[in-house]
Amino acid sequence: MNLTLSAVYEEVPESEGGGYVAYTEELPGAISEGETIEEARENLRDAIEVLLEANRELARTAMPDMG
């Protein structure tokens, strides 16, 4: 399954620790961070995978006849 989401990257000021925050508006809860944009992108990709798997598992347990 291919899923296309829009990633939003925000630079964190050095006074607040620096780095980048990354999230996607289409999938609430998918948020991550990194020291660089590349690291934030990779971490966001991982966060999306974990969130989607958790949602699939929740759906399987909530509707056992469907899984």
N, C-alpha and C positions, 0 to 999 in steps of 0.2 A: 504494500500500500504506500503510495507516494502522497505526501501531505505537504502543501506549500503554505507557510505561515510568514507573516511579516515580522521581522525582528526589529526591535527598537533598542538603540544603544545610547546611553547617557554617560558622559564623562563626569566622574566624581572629582570635585576640587581637591587639590593636594592638602588643603587645610582640613579636609574630612577623610583623609586617608588615600586619596587618589584611586586610579583604576577606572573601571567601567562597570556599569550595571546594564544587564541585558534582559529583555522580556518580550513577550509576544502578547498582543491584545486579544488575539483570537482564542487563546487558551489560558484562561485565568489560572494563576498558580505557577505558570512556567516563568520563573525568574531566576537569574543567576548573576554572577559577577566574575571579574577577572582583572588581573593587572594590565592586560593589553586587550584590544578589541578581539584579537584572534583567540585569546584564552577565554574571554567572555562568550564568544561565539561557540566554542567547543563545549564550554560548561552549560550553555543554554541548550545546545543539542542534547546533551546528556539529561538535563532536567526535563526536557520534553519527552524523551523516551521513558524515563521513570514515571512521569505523571500519566502518560498514556497507558502504560502497563498497569499502574495502580487502578486507573479507571476501568480497564478491561477486567481486572480481577474483581473489583467491586461489583461490576455488572454481572459477572459469573456467579458470585455468591448471592446477589440480590435476586437473580432470576436463574436458578439452577437448571430449569428445563430448557433454557435458551443456549447454554454453553456446551 
